[in-house]
Amino acid sequence: MKTLYFDCFAGASGDMILGAMVAAGVDQETFKQQLSLLHVSGYTVDFEIVDRSGISATYAKVQTKHEHAHRHLRDILKLINDSRLSDSVKDRAASIFSRLGEAEARVHNIPIEKVHFHEVGALDAIIDVVGAAICFEFLGIERFVSSPLHVGSGTVDMEHGRFPVPPPAVAELLKGVPFYSTDIAGELLTPTGAAIITTVASEFGPVPQLKLEQTGYGAGTRTYEKFPNVLRVLIGNESDERERALDEKLLVLETNVDDMSPKVFGYVMERAFGLGALDCYFTPVQMKKNRPGILLTVLCRRGDREKFMQMLFEETTTLGIRSYEVDRRALARQTVRVETQYGPIDVKVARLGDKVVNAMPEYEQCRLAAAAASVPLRVVEEAARAAFAKSDDL
């Protein structure tokens, strides 16, 4: 399983993540071409090699024109969803921005739809978040792990005044996540950097057992004496022992609803997956007074409990939500691209030990290929399975 480890000994920011990913092998021109699919203007992104306390690092210089209008979360999500980026990039970027929006909403005690992104620089943040999602897909990252997050120390000046490090939005994003402070002065962990890492990382701790393939150093803006202000990423395949299966503790949130319009349930499911739910589903139930109702269930990571609780209370008519821990064992998964007569198709492969127990071609790619070739969907799916059966990845 291809794993990326964020080594945040000097914190992290959006531009540090972009720089580290380019240093780790993301092609700059491909990155810029993919970013252009977002259909926004008024920005430039350049990469340069700089020195940070003796370490050669890549600095991502993102420059944007001043914008008078502030974007709300719904504007940013629409911009992402209307782009020509891949679905996986859209989903990951939307999840990161939704998490950032939830944090800002809690800090200011306002509904999430009223949050605007002046504090994180709307266009800057869009480039950083979408750019990071593009880089993760380019390198085929399947799992993310992070070190505890170094936040720095002192205070930071913001629109509403001077606040201690970590500032309020970052503190919200760090709920359930290990972090620490030292005597290094300044805000080392920015809201955008915190949002990206806390959204994608499934674990926080030491470096897992990796067969290391790539490293990259992304430079921060500030320089310190004898302290390298860089983010290091380590990328490689985890050991065979880790790939056999993953046992993890997750959280189930559920509530019974019998007084809500059916059309709202679809929107709630979209919100749940946009916030990073691992699963969301509805079960018909018979409730008190013999009313037909729906059992709404969300499966999420334990650290995400509060944001899903808030979303369900805001978006549904429920007056109470149950939550409990569950154990899950997940098979090791990887995505293999195969060539067929209908074009390249990604196949999601699940393994139990060394044995392939499931190989499922990506539906959306097969659907588009079938439509383009005017053949039945099953023909494309069978061609993808046959190509995988002949590949070296079986």
C-alpha positions in Angstrom: 0.0 0.0 0.0 1.5 3.3 -1.1 1.8 5.5 2.1 2.7 9.1 2.6 4.1 10.2 6.0 4.0 13.9 7.0 7.0 14.6 9.2 5.8 17.9 10.7 8.7 18.8 13.0 8.4 22.4 11.7 4.6 22.4 11.3 2.9 22.6 7.9 1.2 25.0 5.6 -0.4 24.7 2.2 2.6 25.9 0.3 4.9 23.7 2.3 2.8 20.7 1.3 2.8 21.7 -2.4 6.6 22.2 -2.3 7.2 18.9 -0.6 5.1 17.0 -3.1 6.9 18.5 -6.1 10.2 17.7 -4.4 8.9 14.1 -4.0 8.3 13.7 -7.7 5.1 15.6 -8.9 5.8 17.0 -12.3 5.4 20.8 -12.2 3.9 21.2 -15.7 1.4 18.4 -15.1 0.5 20.0 -11.8 -0.1 23.4 -13.4 -2.1 21.8 -16.3 -4.3 19.9 -13.8 -4.8 23.1 -11.7 -6.0 24.9 -14.8 -9.0 22.6 -14.9 -10.3 24.4 -11.9 -11.2 27.4 -14.2 -10.1 30.2 -11.9 -7.8 33.1 -12.8 -5.7 35.7 -10.9 -3.0 33.4 -9.6 0.5 32.1 -10.4 2.3 29.2 -8.9 6.1 28.9 -9.2 8.6 26.5 -7.6 12.1 27.3 -6.6 14.9 25.5 -4.8 15.9 27.3 -1.6 18.1 26.6 1.5 16.6 26.2 4.9 19.3 25.8 7.5 21.5 23.7 5.2 18.6 21.6 3.7 17.7 22.0 0.1 13.9 22.4 -0.1 11.3 23.3 -2.7 9.4 26.6 -2.1 6.0 26.8 -3.7 5.4 30.5 -4.4 1.6 31.1 -4.8 0.7 34.6 -5.8 -2.9 35.9 -6.1 -4.5 39.1 -7.0 -6.4 41.0 -4.3 -10.1 39.9 -4.3 -12.7 42.3 -2.9 -15.5 39.6 -2.6 -15.3 36.9 0.0 -16.2 33.3 -1.0 -18.5 31.2 1.1 -18.1 27.5 1.5 -20.9 26.8 -1.0 -19.2 29.0 -3.6 -15.9 27.1 -3.2 -17.6 23.6 -3.3 -19.5 24.7 -6.5 -16.2 25.9 -8.0 -14.6 22.5 -7.3 -17.6 20.4 -8.4 -18.0 22.3 -11.6 -14.3 21.8 -12.6 -13.0 19.2 -15.0 -10.8 17.6 -12.3 -11.1 13.9 -11.5 -13.8 12.8 -9.1 -11.2 11.7 -6.5 -9.5 15.1 -6.5 -12.9 16.9 -6.2 -14.0 14.7 -3.3 -10.8 15.1 -1.4 -10.6 18.9 -1.9 -14.3 19.2 -0.9 -13.7 17.2 2.3 -10.8 19.4 3.3 -12.7 22.6 2.7 -15.8 21.3 4.5 -13.6 20.5 7.5 -12.1 23.9 7.4 -15.5 25.5 7.1 -16.8 23.5 10.1 -13.9 24.8 12.2 -14.4 28.4 11.2 -18.2 28.0 12.0 -17.5 26.7 15.5 -15.0 29.5 16.2 -17.3 32.3 15.2 -20.5 30.5 16.4 -22.3 31.0 13.1 -23.9 28.6 10.6 -21.5 27.1 8.2 -23.2 28.6 5.2 -22.3 32.1 6.5 -18.6 31.3 6.8 -16.4 33.1 4.4 -12.7 32.5 4.0 -11.0 35.8 4.4 -8.9 34.5 7.3 -7.2 31.9 5.2 -7.1 33.9 1.9 -9.8 32.3 -0.2 -7.9 32.0 -3.5 -4.6 31.0 -1.8 -6.5 28.3 0.1 -8.2 27.0 -3.0 -4.9 26.7 -4.8 -3.3 25.0 -1.8 -6.1 22.5 -1.1 -6.9 21.6 -4.7 -3.2 21.5 -5.5 -2.5 19.1 -2.7 -5.4 16.8 -3.8 -3.9 16.8 -7.3 -0.5 15.9 -6.0 -1.8 13.0 -3.9 -3.6 11.5 -6.9 -0.5 12.1 -9.2 1.7 10.0 -6.9 -1.0 7.4 -6.2 -1.1 7.8 -2.4 -3.4 5.3 -0.8 -2.8 6.0 2.9 -1.6 9.0 4.9 0.1 9.0 8.3 1.4 12.0 10.2 3.7 12.8 13.0 2.3 14.8 15.9 2.0 18.4 14.7 4.4 21.1 15.8 2.4 24.4 16.2 5.1 26.8 17.3 4.6 29.4 20.0 3.8 33.0 20.7 1.0 35.0 19.1 -0.3 35.7 15.7 -2.0 38.8 14.4 -5.4 38.2 12.7 -8.3 40.3 11.5 -10.0 40.2 14.9 -6.9 40.8 17.0 -3.8 39.1 18.4 -4.3 35.4 19.3 -2.1 32.8 20.9 -0.6 30.0 18.9 -2.4 27.8 17.8 -5.0 30.3 16.7 -8.7 29.4 17.2 -9.4 27.7 13.8 -6.3 25.6 14.0 -7.1 24.6 17.6 -10.5 23.4 16.4 -8.9 21.4 13.6 -6.6 19.8 16.1 -9.3 18.2 18.2 -8.4 14.5 18.7 -5.0 15.0 17.1 -1.6 15.0 18.9 0.3 18.2 18.7 2.9 20.1 20.7 4.6 23.5 21.2 8.2 24.4 21.6 10.2 27.7 22.0 10.3 28.2 18.2 8.5 31.5 17.8 5.7 31.9 15.3 2.7 30.1 13.8 4.2 27.0 12.3 0.9 25.2 11.6 -1.5 27.2 9.4 -5.3 26.6 9.1 -4.8 25.3 5.5 -2.0 23.0 6.5 -3.9 21.7 9.5 -7.1 21.1 7.4 -5.3 19.1 4.7 -3.3 16.9 7.1 -6.1 16.3 9.7 -8.5 15.4 6.9 -6.4 12.9 5.0 -4.3 11.3 7.7 -5.8 8.2 9.3 -3.1 7.8 12.0 -0.7 10.1 13.9 2.5 8.7 15.4 5.9 7.4 14.4 6.9 6.5 10.9 5.3 3.2 9.9 7.4 0.4 8.4 8.1 1.6 4.9 10.1 0.5 1.9 11.1 4.1 1.1 10.7 5.3 -2.5 10.6 9.1 -2.4 11.4 12.0 0.0 10.6 15.6 -0.4 11.2 18.8 1.6 8.8 21.7 1.3 10.1 25.1 2.4 8.2 27.5 4.7 8.4 31.2 4.2 10.3 32.2 7.4 13.9 31.3 8.1 15.4 30.5 11.5 18.9 30.1 12.8 19.8 26.4 13.1 16.1 25.3 12.6 15.1 24.0 9.2 11.6 25.4 8.5 10.6 22.6 6.2 7.9 19.9 5.9 9.3 16.5 5.1 7.3 13.8 3.3 8.3 10.2 3.2 6.6 8.0 0.6 6.9 4.3 0.2 5.1 0.9 0.4 4.2 -0.4 3.8 5.4 -3.8 4.9 3.6 -7.1 4.0 2.5 -7.5 7.6 0.7 -4.1 7.4 -0.9 -5.0 4.0 -2.6 -8.1 5.2 -5.5 -6.3 6.9 -6.2 -3.2 8.9 -7.9 -3.5 12.3 -9.2 -0.1 13.5 -11.8 1.3 15.9 -14.4 3.5 14.2 -17.5 5.4 15.4 -21.1 4.8 14.4 -23.6 7.7 14.7 -27.3 6.9 14.2 -30.6 8.5 14.6 -34.3 7.6 13.8 -36.2 10.2 11.8 -39.9 10.1 10.9 -40.8 13.7 10.3 -38.5 14.9 7.6 -39.0 15.3 3.8 -37.4 12.3 1.9 -35.6 14.7 -0.4 -33.5 16.0 2.5 -32.0 12.6 3.1 -30.0 12.7 -0.2 -28.6 16.1 0.8 -27.6 14.8 4.2 -25.8 11.9 2.6 -23.9 14.3 0.3 -22.9 16.4 3.3 -21.8 13.3 5.2 -19.5 12.1 2.4 -18.3 15.7 1.8 -17.2 15.8 5.5 -15.2 12.5 5.1 -17.7 9.9 6.3 -16.5 6.3 5.7 -20.1 5.3 5.0 -23.6 6.7 5.2 -26.8 4.7 4.7 -30.5 4.6 5.4 -32.6 1.7 6.8 -36.5 1.7 6.8 -37.8 1.2 10.4 -41.2 1.2 12.1 -41.3 3.8 14.8 -43.7 4.7 17.7 -47.3 5.3 16.9 -46.7 2.9 14.0 -45.1 5.5 11.9 -42.7 4.5 9.1 -39.3 6.1 9.5 -35.6 6.0 8.5 -32.6 4.9 10.6 -29.9 7.3 9.4 -26.4 5.8 10.0 -23.0 7.4 9.6 -19.7 5.6 10.0 -16.7 7.8 10.7 -13.4 8.1 12.5 -13.5 8.7 16.2 -11.9 12.1 16.0 -14.6 13.3 13.7 -17.5 12.8 16.1 -18.3 16.4 16.9 -18.4 17.6 13.3 -20.9 14.9 12.3 -23.0 15.5 15.4 -23.2 19.2 14.5 -24.1 18.5 10.8 -26.8 16.0 11.7 -28.4 18.4 14.3 -28.2 21.3 11.7 -29.5 19.4 8.7 -32.1 17.0 10.1 -35.1 17.2 12.4 -33.6 14.8 15.0 -33.5 15.7 18.7 -31.0 13.0 19.6 -28.1 11.0 18.2 -26.7 7.7 19.4 -23.0 7.0 19.1 -20.9 3.9 19.8 -17.5 2.4 18.9 -17.2 -0.5 16.4 -14.2 -2.6 15.3 -13.5 -2.9 11.6 -11.1 -5.1 9.7 -10.5 -3.7 6.3 -8.7 -5.6 3.5 -5.6 -4.0 2.0 -6.5 -2.2 -1.2 -4.7 -0.8 -4.1 -5.6 0.7 -7.5 -4.1 -0.8 -10.6 -4.4 0.8 -14.0 -4.9 -1.6 -16.9 -5.0 -1.0 -20.7 -8.0 -2.2 -22.6 -9.2 -1.7 -26.2 -11.6 0.9 -24.7 -8.8 2.9 -23.0 -7.1 2.8 -19.6 -9.3 1.6 -16.7 -8.5 1.7 -13.0 -9.2 -1.6 -11.1 -9.6 -1.5 -7.3 -7.9 -4.6 -5.9 -8.5 -6.1 -2.4 -6.1 -8.7 -1.0 -6.3 -11.1 1.9 -2.7 -11.9 2.6 -1.1 -12.6 -0.8 -4.4 -13.6 -2.4 -6.6 -11.3 -4.5 -10.1 -11.7 -3.3 -11.8 -8.9 -5.3 -11.0 -6.9 -8.4 -13.5 -4.2 -9.3 -13.1 -1.9 -12.3 -14.0 1.7 -11.5 -17.6 2.2 -12.5 -17.4 5.8 -13.7 -14.5 5.1 -16.0 -16.2 2.0 -17.4 -19.4 4.0 -18.0 -17.7 6.7 -19.9 -15.7 4.2 -22.0 -18.8 2.2 -22.8 -20.7 5.3 -23.9 -17.8 6.4 -26.1 -17.4 3.0 -27.8 -21.2 2.4 -27.9 -20.9 -1.0 -26.2 -22.6 -2.5 -23.1 -21.1 -1.5 -19.8 -20.5 -5.2 -18.9 -18.3 -5.6 -22.0 -15.9 -2.8 -20.8 -15.9 -4.2 -17.2 -15.1 -7.7 -18.5 -12.3 -6.3 -20.6 -10.8 -4.5 -17.6 -11.0 -7.7 -15.5 -9.4 -9.8 -18.3 -6.6 -7.2 -18.6 -6.0 -7.3 -14.9 -5.9 -11.1 -14.9 -3.0 -10.9 -17.4 -1.1 -8.2 -15.4 1.9 -8.6 -13.1 -0.2 -7.2 -10.2 -2.4 -10.3 -9.9 
